[in-house]
Amino acid sequence: MDGTIVIQNLTKSFQGFKAVDSLTLTVKRRSFLGFLGPNGAGKTTTIKILTNLLSASEGQAFLNDVDVTKYPKKALAGVGAVVETPEFYPFLTPNETLEYLGTLRGMPKREIGRRGKEVLGTVKLEEWADTRIGKFSKGMKQRLAIAQALLHEPHVLILDEPTSGLDPRGMVEVRNILKDLKKGDYTIFMSSHLLNEVQEICDSVALIDHGKLLAHDAVSSLVSSSTAKAIEVRVLQPLDGHTIERISGFEGVESAAPLSETLLSISFKGDETDQARLLADIQALGLKVVSFKESGIPLESLYMSLITDSR
């Protein structure tokens, strides 16, 4: 198989509801894939199947050419994972935690010590190696979670929204670690609902919604193929539902959603001439426009366009 991670017709049903729906996806070796979708799209369910926390209803998933649905222990031997919010014993230190987890994995004590020092350096926690984890911020715990995932020198990393719930500083710290890991000998599969994060870090992106794959390509290719734009329009008077509905029907408008009483986000397809016409149409409704500008990053515009088409 070409990829370190190969998913074939993967389906997971819960009482008739398909959280993952015939998903097929290949992640090439030494690449960094962003698995992107809104909350409830099926990202975590897919990751839980890949890490053997859930069983698949149908289909297969291969890690390093081994079917995790049939031989999970062998398939996951070379995989490090962070799934959902990590929790650690608060009375242990990072050194003690890594020693405990390394022992569970059957690693020799000397190897645990060597790798523990290396991975704590990688995640910038070496100065906190002997501090009780109960004193750590959420961002520090997230970095420790990445350290434990790296401890046994895996070739594949599976990360479930690693910056979720972090403050801006914590998000920057974790993203910088991920950028450094991208330079190493890893294949990284990272779920996220943050478009800017995926565009900043990842080589390729798989867009998913309602358990179905919408698109899969290099980030650069998807961005260059985007014809939709996100436009923010700020007006003086409050926007009502009838007005938003009329704007939604204008030529080129794919969707219109209020961000506040006087701020509207429009997903729009068209060139500058078309944008000028849209502005004139909005003003013709009697709205006093304070600002009219493109706001979305290219990937966000593409994503919203695909989401609209899939529903």
KEKE-3310 file (N, C-alpha, C; in steps of 0.2 Angstrom, whole numbers, plus 5000, padded with zeros to 4 digits):
npx = (5004:5002:5001:5005:4994:4979:4963:4948:4932:4926:4915:4904:4891:4878:4864:4857:4861:4874:4889:4902:4904:4906:4920:4934:4951:4968:4984:4999:5016:5027:5020:5009:4993:4979:4964:4949:4935:4918:4912:4905:4906:4912:4925:4932:4926:4931:4945:4945:4942:4953:4962:4958:4948:4935:4925:4923:4909:4908:4920:4938:4954:4971:4986:5003:5002:4995:4980:4970:4958:4957:4969:4974:4984:4996:4995:4995:5007:5018:5013:5009:4998:4986:4971:4956:4954:4968:4972:4981:4989:4988:4997:5009:5025:5031:5042:5040:5028:5031:5039:5031:5021:5030:5034:5023:5022:5032:5045:5063:5070:5082:5080:5068:5072:5081:5074:5063:5069:5073:5060:5054:5062:5059:5045:5047:5047:5057:5062:5052:5052:5052:5041:5026:5011:4999:5000:5001:4997:4983:4988:5002:4999:4994:5006:5013:5006:5008:5022:5021:5016:5026:5035:5039:5045:5037:5031:5020:5009:4994:4983:4970:4962:4973:4975:4963:4953:4963:4972:4977:4991:4995:4990:4999:5011:5009:5007:5019:5027:5021:5025:5039:5039:5035:5046:5052:5054:5040:5023:5009:4993:4980:4966:4955:4945:4949:4952:4962:4973:4975:4979:4990:4999:4998:5002:4993:4975:4960:4944:4929:4912:4897:4901:4906:4918:4923:4933:4950:4966:4982:4986:4989:4985:4971:4968:4971:4962:4950:4936:4926:4923:4924:4914:4913:4900:4897:4884:4874:4861:4851:4850:4837:4828:4821:4828:4841:4837:4834:4846:4853:4848:4853:4863:4877:4878:4881:4878:4872:4876:4872:4884:4883:4871:4873:4882:4887:4891:4895:4896:4903:4903:4912:4920:4929:4920:4908:4907:4906:4893:4886:4887:4881:4868:4865:4865:4854:4844:4841:4850:4863:4879:4893:4906:4913:4921:4933:4935:4937:4950:4957:4955:4945:4934:4933:4929:4917:4910:4910:4903:4890:4886:4885:4874)
npy = (4994:5012:5021:5026:5027:5020:5021:5012:5012:5015:5014:5019:5016:5021:5015:5016:5029:5036:5040:5040:5038:5027:5030:5034:5035:5040:5042:5048:5042:5051:5063:5077:5077:5086:5083:5089:5097:5102:5102:5087:5081:5068:5066:5063:5050:5043:5043:5037:5024:5021:5020:5010:5012:5012:5000:4997:4998:4994:4991:4995:4999:5003:5003:5006:4996:4986:4979:4988:4985:4971:4967:4974:4976:4974:4983:4995:4996:5004:5017:5033:5042:5055:5057:5066:5075:5076:5067:5066:5058:5069:5070:5064:5067:5073:5065:5054:5050:5047:5037:5027:5025:5021:5009:5002:5000:4991:4995:4995:5001:5009:5014:5021:5031:5038:5042:5049:5060:5066:5068:5076:5087:5090:5095:5106:5105:5102:5109:5107:5094:5087:5092:5092:5086:5092:5105:5110:5120:5119:5119:5115:5102:5097:5097:5088:5077:5075:5072:5059:5052:5052:5044:5030:5031:5031:5029:5034:5047:5051:5063:5071:5085:5094:5107:5111:5120:5127:5142:5157:5158:5145:5138:5143:5138:5124:5122:5126:5116:5106:5110:5108:5094:5090:5091:5079:5061:5057:5052:5061:5062:5073:5079:5093:5108:5120:5131:5140:5134:5122:5126:5133:5123:5110:5098:5093:5091:5084:5086:5084:5081:5077:5064:5060:5061:5076:5083:5080:5084:5092:5106:5118:5116:5115:5127:5136:5132:5137:5146:5153:5166:5174:5186:5200:5211:5226:5235:5250:5249:5237:5220:5211:5195:5194:5203:5197:5185:5190:5195:5183:5177:5184:5185:5175:5174:5161:5158:5167:5173:5180:5188:5197:5209:5219:5214:5205:5189:5183:5170:5170:5169:5175:5188:5204:5213:5207:5208:5221:5223:5216:5224:5235:5230:5227:5239:5244:5239:5248:5248:5255:5254:5252:5245:5234:5220:5207:5193:5180:5167:5158:5144:5143:5149:5140:5128:5132:5133:5120:5113:5119:5114:5101:5099)
npz = (5000:4997:5007:5024:5032:5028:5023:5020:5014:5026:5039:5052:5062:5073:5080:5068:5064:5054:5059:5053:5036:5024:5022:5013:5012:5009:5017:5014:5016:5028:5028:5032:5037:5038:5046:5043:5049:5054:5072:5076:5064:5062:5064:5077:5079:5068:5072:5084:5079:5072:5082:5089:5099:5096:5087:5070:5060:5046:5033:5032:5040:5038:5046:5044:5035:5041:5046:5057:5062:5063:5068:5080:5090:5084:5073:5080:5086:5081:5083:5089:5099:5103:5110:5111:5126:5136:5151:5166:5181:5194:5204:5200:5192:5176:5172:5180:5175:5162:5164:5170:5159:5149:5154:5154:5141:5139:5137:5139:5155:5154:5141:5142:5151:5143:5131:5137:5142:5130:5123:5132:5130:5117:5118:5125:5140:5148:5159:5168:5172:5184:5191:5199:5190:5193:5195:5182:5168:5156:5143:5145:5149:5138:5130:5136:5134:5120:5121:5128:5118:5109:5115:5112:5100:5088:5071:5066:5070:5078:5081:5090:5088:5094:5099:5105:5116:5121:5127:5118:5119:5123:5112:5102:5106:5106:5092:5087:5091:5083:5071:5071:5073:5060:5052:5055:5055:5053:5050:5050:5057:5059:5067:5066:5069:5065:5053:5049:5056:5050:5038:5041:5046:5040:5026:5017:5016:5022:5019:5029:5031:5040:5041:5028:5015:5008:5001:4996:4996:4992:5002:4996:4983:4985:4990:4979:4970:4975:4972:4979:4990:5006:5012:5023:5028:5035:5043:5047:5053:5062:5056:5049:5049:5036:5028:5027:5021:5008:5004:5003:4992:4981:4966:4965:4978:4990:5003:5018:5033:5049:5060:5070:5076:5067:5058:5044:5037:5021:5010:4994:4977:4963:4953:4955:4948:4950:4964:4966:4960:4970:4981:4977:4976:4989:4995:4988:4995:5005:5015:5025:5021:5031:5030:5018:5014:5010:5020:5024:5025:5010:5011:5020:5013:5003:5010:5016:5004:5000:5010:5009:4997:4999:5007)
capx = (5000:5006:5001:5006:4987:4975:4956:4944:4925:4925:4908:4902:4884:4875:4857:4855:4865:4881:4894:4907:4900:4910:4926:4940:4957:4975:4989:5006:5021:5030:5016:5005:4987:4974:4957:4946:4927:4915:4910:4900:4907:4914:4932:4934:4924:4936:4951:4944:4942:4960:4966:4955:4944:4929:4925:4920:4903:4910:4926:4945:4959:4977:4992:5009:5000:4992:4973:4969:4951:4958:4975:4975:4990:5001:4994:4996:5014:5022:5008:5008:4991:4983:4964:4952:4957:4972:4972:4986:4988:4991:5002:5015:5029:5032:5047:5037:5022:5033:5042:5025:5019:5035:5034:5017:5023:5037:5051:5068:5071:5087:5077:5063:5076:5084:5068:5060:5073:5072:5054:5052:5065:5055:5039:5049:5045:5063:5063:5046:5052:5051:5036:5019:5007:4993:5002:5002:4991:4980:4993:5007:4997:4994:5012:5015:5002:5012:5028:5020:5014:5032:5040:5041:5048:5032:5032:5014:5006:4987:4981:4963:4961:4978:4975:4957:4952:4969:4972:4981:4998:4995:4989:5005:5016:5008:5008:5026:5029:5019:5029:5045:5038:5034:5052:5055:5052:5033:5017:5005:4986:4978:4960:4954:4940:4951:4954:4968:4977:4977:4982:4997:5003:4998:5004:4987:4969:4954:4938:4924:4906:4892:4904:4908:4923:4921:4938:4956:4971:4987:4983:4991:4980:4964:4967:4972:4956:4944:4933:4922:4926:4920:4914:4910:4897:4894:4879:4872:4854:4851:4848:4832:4828:4819:4833:4846:4835:4834:4853:4855:4845:4857:4867:4883:4878:4880:4875:4873:4874:4873:4889:4880:4865:4874:4888:4884:4896:4893:4900:4901:4907:4912:4925:4928:4914:4902:4907:4903:4886:4883:4887:4875:4861:4864:4863:4847:4839:4841:4855:4868:4885:4899:4911:4912:4928:4934:4937:4939:4956:4955:4953:4938:4929:4932:4926:4910:4906:4908:4898:4884:4885:4884:4868)
capy = (5000:5018:5026:5023:5026:5018:5019:5009:5011:5014:5016:5018:5017:5021:5015:5019:5035:5035:5045:5039:5035:5025:5035:5031:5040:5037:5047:5046:5042:5057:5069:5079:5078:5089:5080:5095:5097:5105:5098:5082:5079:5061:5066:5059:5043:5040:5043:5031:5018:5020:5019:5004:5013:5010:4995:4999:4994:4991:4994:4993:5004:5000:5007:5003:4990:4981:4981:4989:4982:4964:4965:4981:4977:4974:4989:5001:4996:5010:5023:5037:5045:5059:5057:5070:5079:5071:5067:5063:5058:5075:5069:5062:5072:5071:5060:5048:5048:5044:5030:5023:5023:5017:5002:4998:4998:4986:4998:4995:5007:5014:5017:5026:5037:5042:5044:5053:5067:5068:5070:5082:5093:5092:5098:5111:5104:5099:5112:5105:5087:5084:5096:5088:5088:5095:5112:5112:5123:5114:5119:5111:5095:5095:5096:5081:5071:5074:5069:5052:5049:5051:5041:5024:5032:5029:5032:5037:5051:5053:5069:5073:5092:5095:5114:5112:5122:5131:5149:5159:5156:5137:5136:5144:5133:5117:5123:5127:5109:5102:5112:5105:5087:5090:5090:5073:5055:5055:5053:5064:5063:5078:5082:5100:5112:5127:5131:5143:5130:5117:5130:5135:5118:5104:5098:5091:5092:5080:5089:5079:5083:5071:5057:5059:5065:5081:5084:5078:5086:5097:5112:5123:5114:5116:5135:5139:5130:5140:5152:5156:5171:5176:5194:5203:5217:5229:5241:5254:5247:5230:5216:5206:5189:5195:5206:5192:5180:5193:5195:5176:5176:5188:5182:5174:5172:5154:5158:5173:5172:5185:5187:5201:5213:5224:5212:5199:5185:5181:5166:5173:5167:5180:5192:5211:5216:5204:5210:5228:5223:5214:5229:5239:5227:5227:5246:5245:5237:5253:5247:5260:5250:5255:5242:5228:5217:5200:5191:5173:5164:5154:5137:5144:5150:5133:5124:5133:5131:5112:5112:5121:5110:5094:5098)
capz = (5000:4996:5012:5031:5034:5022:5026:5015:5015:5033:5041:5059:5063:5080:5080:5062:5062:5052:5061:5048:5030:5018:5021:5010:5012:5010:5019:5011:5021:5030:5026:5038:5035:5042:5045:5045:5049:5060:5077:5074:5057:5062:5065:5083:5078:5064:5075:5089:5076:5070:5088:5092:5105:5094:5082:5064:5057:5040:5031:5035:5041:5039:5049:5043:5031:5046:5047:5064:5063:5064:5072:5083:5094:5079:5069:5084:5089:5079:5082:5095:5099:5108:5108:5116:5131:5140:5158:5170:5188:5196:5210:5197:5188:5169:5172:5183:5171:5156:5166:5171:5153:5145:5157:5152:5134:5138:5135:5144:5159:5152:5135:5145:5153:5137:5127:5142:5142:5123:5121:5136:5127:5111:5119:5130:5147:5152:5166:5173:5172:5191:5195:5199:5185:5196:5194:5175:5164:5151:5137:5147:5149:5131:5127:5139:5130:5114:5123:5129:5111:5105:5119:5110:5094:5083:5064:5064:5075:5077:5085:5090:5090:5099:5102:5107:5123:5124:5127:5112:5120:5123:5105:5098:5109:5103:5084:5085:5092:5078:5065:5072:5071:5053:5049:5057:5051:5055:5046:5056:5055:5064:5066:5068:5066:5064:5046:5049:5059:5045:5032:5043:5048:5036:5019:5014:5020:5020:5022:5030:5034:5041:5040:5021:5013:5003:4996:4999:4991:4995:5005:4991:4977:4987:4990:4972:4966:4978:4968:4983:4995:5012:5013:5028:5027:5041:5041:5052:5056:5063:5051:5051:5045:5030:5024:5026:5016:5002:5002:5002:4985:4976:4962:4967:4985:4992:5010:5022:5040:5054:5065:5075:5073:5061:5054:5040:5033:5015:5005:4988:4971:4958:4953:4958:4945:4953:4971:4965:4959:4976:4986:4975:4977:4996:4996:4985:5000:5009:5020:5025:5022:5034:5027:5014:5013:5010:5027:5025:5021:5005:5013:5023:5008:4999:5014:5017:4998:4999:5015:5006:4991:5002:5011)
cpx = (5004:5007:5002:4999:4983:4968:4952:4937:4923:4918:4907:4895:4882:4868:4854:4858:4872:4885:4900:4903:4904:4916:4931:4946:4963:4980:4996:5011:5025:5026:5012:4998:4982:4967:4952:4938:4924:4914:4904:4901:4909:4922:4935:4932:4929:4943:4951:4944:4950:4964:4963:4951:4937:4930:4921:4914:4904:4917:4933:4949:4966:4982:4998:5007:4997:4985:4971:4962:4952:4964:4978:4982:4996:5001:4996:5003:5018:5018:5008:5001:4989:4975:4960:4957:4962:4972:4978:4985:4992:4997:5009:5019:5029:5037:5044:5031:5025:5037:5036:5022:5023:5035:5028:5018:5028:5044:5056:5069:5076:5084:5072:5067:5078:5079:5064:5063:5073:5066:5051:5056:5061:5049:5041:5046:5051:5064:5057:5046:5050:5046:5029:5015:5001:4994:5002:4996:4989:4985:4999:5005:4996:5001:5015:5012:5006:5019:5027:5019:5021:5037:5043:5044:5043:5034:5026:5011:4999:4985:4974:4963:4966:4978:4968:4956:4958:4968:4977:4988:4999:4995:4996:5010:5015:5009:5015:5030:5028:5023:5036:5045:5037:5040:5055:5052:5045:5028:5012:4997:4982:4971:4959:4948:4942:4955:4961:4974:4980:4981:4989:5002:5004:5000:4998:4981:4964:4948:4932:4918:4900:4895:4907:4913:4921:4926:4945:4962:4977:4984:4983:4986:4973:4963:4967:4965:4950:4942:4928:4926:4921:4920:4910:4907:4894:4890:4877:4866:4855:4848:4843:4832:4826:4824:4839:4844:4835:4841:4855:4853:4849:4861:4874:4884:4876:4876:4876:4871:4876:4879:4887:4874:4866:4880:4885:4890:4893:4898:4898:4906:4906:4918:4924:4922:4908:4901:4904:4896:4883:4882:4881:4868:4860:4862:4856:4842:4837:4845:4861:4875:4891:4905:4909:4919:4928:4937:4940:4946:4953:4952:4946:4933:4928:4928:4919:4906:4905:4903:4891:4882:4883:4878:4862)
cpy = (5006:5022:5022:5022:5025:5017:5018:5008:5011:5017:5014:5020:5017:5021:5018:5025:5034:5041:5045:5035:5034:5029:5031:5036:5037:5043:5044:5046:5049:5063:5071:5081:5081:5086:5085:5094:5100:5100:5093:5079:5071:5061:5062:5052:5040:5039:5037:5024:5016:5018:5013:5005:5012:5004:4998:4995:4990:4994:4992:4999:5001:5005:5003:4996:4984:4983:4982:4986:4975:4963:4972:4982:4978:4981:4995:5001:5002:5016:5026:5041:5050:5060:5060:5073:5075:5072:5063:5063:5065:5075:5066:5068:5069:5065:5053:5045:5044:5037:5025:5020:5019:5010:4998:4996:4993:4989:4997:5001:5012:5018:5022:5032:5042:5045:5050:5060:5070:5071:5076:5088:5095:5096:5104:5111:5101:5102:5110:5097:5084:5088:5092:5091:5092:5103:5115:5115:5118:5114:5114:5103:5092:5093:5089:5076:5070:5070:5061:5049:5048:5046:5034:5024:5029:5032:5036:5041:5053:5057:5071:5080:5094:5102:5116:5115:5126:5138:5151:5157:5149:5135:5137:5139:5126:5117:5123:5120:5105:5103:5109:5097:5085:5089:5083:5067:5053:5056:5055:5065:5067:5080:5089:5103:5119:5127:5134:5139:5125:5120:5131:5129:5112:5104:5097:5091:5087:5084:5084:5083:5078:5065:5056:5064:5070:5082:5082:5080:5090:5103:5118:5122:5116:5124:5138:5137:5133:5146:5156:5161:5172:5183:5196:5210:5220:5235:5244:5251:5240:5226:5211:5200:5190:5198:5201:5187:5183:5193:5188:5174:5180:5184:5181:5172:5165:5154:5165:5172:5178:5184:5192:5205:5217:5221:5205:5196:5182:5176:5167:5170:5172:5184:5199:5214:5214:5207:5217:5228:5220:5219:5234:5236:5227:5234:5248:5243:5242:5253:5252:5256:5254:5252:5236:5226:5210:5198:5184:5171:5159:5147:5138:5145:5143:5128:5125:5132:5124:5110:5113:5116:5103:5093:5099)
cpz = (5000:5003:5019:5034:5028:5025:5020:5017:5022:5035:5049:5060:5071:5079:5074:5059:5060:5054:5056:5042:5024:5017:5018:5009:5013:5012:5018:5017:5022:5027:5033:5035:5040:5041:5047:5044:5055:5066:5075:5067:5056:5063:5071:5082:5074:5068:5081:5085:5074:5076:5092:5099:5103:5088:5076:5062:5051:5038:5034:5036:5043:5042:5048:5039:5035:5047:5055:5066:5065:5068:5075:5086:5089:5075:5073:5087:5087:5078:5089:5094:5105:5106:5113:5121:5136:5147:5161:5177:5190:5201:5207:5193:5181:5169:5175:5179:5165:5158:5167:5164:5148:5148:5155:5145:5133:5137:5141:5148:5157:5146:5137:5147:5148:5133:5131:5141:5135:5121:5126:5133:5121:5112:5124:5137:5151:5159:5171:5174:5179:5195:5194:5194:5187:5195:5187:5173:5159:5145:5139:5147:5142:5128:5130:5136:5123:5116:5124:5122:5107:5108:5116:5102:5088:5076:5062:5071:5073:5083:5084:5092:5095:5102:5105:5114:5125:5123:5121:5113:5120:5115:5101:5100:5106:5095:5083:5086:5086:5071:5065:5070:5064:5050:5051:5053:5053:5049:5051:5053:5061:5063:5069:5065:5064:5057:5045:5052:5054:5040:5034:5044:5043:5029:5015:5019:5017:5023:5023:5033:5034:5039:5033:5019:5007:4998:5000:4994:4995:4997:4999:4985:4979:4987:4984:4968:4969:4974:4973:4988:5001:5012:5019:5027:5034:5040:5048:5056:5057:5057:5053:5047:5038:5025:5022:5021:5009:4999:5000:4995:4980:4972:4965:4975:4987:4999:5013:5029:5045:5059:5071:5072:5067:5057:5051:5037:5027:5012:4998:4982:4966:4958:4956:4955:4949:4961:4971:4964:4966:4981:4984:4976:4985:4998:4993:4990:5005:5015:5019:5027:5025:5031:5023:5012:5013:5017:5028:5021:5016:5007:5016:5018:5004:5004:5015:5010:4998:5004:5012:5001:4993:5006:5007)
residu = (MET:ASP:GLY:THR:ILE:VAL:ILE:GLN:ASN:LEU:THR:LYS:SER:PHE:GLN:GLY:PHE:LYS:ALA:VAL:ASP:SER:LEU:THR:LEU:THR:VAL:LYS:ARG:ARG:SER:PHE:LEU:GLY:PHE:LEU:GLY:PRO:ASN:GLY:ALA:GLY:LYS:THR:THR:THR:ILE:LYS:ILE:LEU:THR:ASN:LEU:LEU:SER:ALA:SER:GLU:GLY:GLN:ALA:PHE:LEU:ASN:ASP:VAL:ASP:VAL:THR:LYS:TYR:PRO:LYS:LYS:ALA:LEU:ALA:GLY:VAL:GLY:ALA:VAL:VAL:GLU:THR:PRO:GLU:PHE:TYR:PRO:PHE:LEU:THR:PRO:ASN:GLU:THR:LEU:GLU:TYR:LEU:GLY:THR:LEU:ARG:GLY:MET:PRO:LYS:ARG:GLU:ILE:GLY:ARG:ARG:GLY:LYS:GLU:VAL:LEU:GLY:THR:VAL:LYS:LEU:GLU:GLU:TRP:ALA:ASP:THR:ARG:ILE:GLY:LYS:PHE:SER:LYS:GLY:MET:LYS:GLN:ARG:LEU:ALA:ILE:ALA:GLN:ALA:LEU:LEU:HIS:GLU:PRO:HIS:VAL:LEU:ILE:LEU:ASP:GLU:PRO:THR:SER:GLY:LEU:ASP:PRO:ARG:GLY:MET:VAL:GLU:VAL:ARG:ASN:ILE:LEU:LYS:ASP:LEU:LYS:LYS:GLY:ASP:TYR:THR:ILE:PHE:MET:SER:SER:HIS:LEU:LEU:ASN:GLU:VAL:GLN:GLU:ILE:CYS:ASP:SER:VAL:ALA:LEU:ILE:ASP:HIS:GLY:LYS:LEU:LEU:ALA:HIS:ASP:ALA:VAL:SER:SER:LEU:VAL:SER:SER:SER:THR:ALA:LYS:ALA:ILE:GLU:VAL:ARG:VAL:LEU:GLN:PRO:LEU:ASP:GLY:HIS:THR:ILE:GLU:ARG:ILE:SER:GLY:PHE:GLU:GLY:VAL:GLU:SER:ALA:ALA:PRO:LEU:SER:GLU:THR:LEU:LEU:SER:ILE:SER:PHE:LYS:GLY:ASP:GLU:THR:ASP:GLN:ALA:ARG:LEU:LEU:ALA:ASP:ILE:GLN:ALA:LEU:GLY:LEU:LYS:VAL:VAL:SER:PHE:LYS:GLU:SER:GLY:ILE:PRO:LEU:GLU:SER:LEU:TYR:MET:SER:LEU:ILE:THR:ASP:SER:ARG)
# end
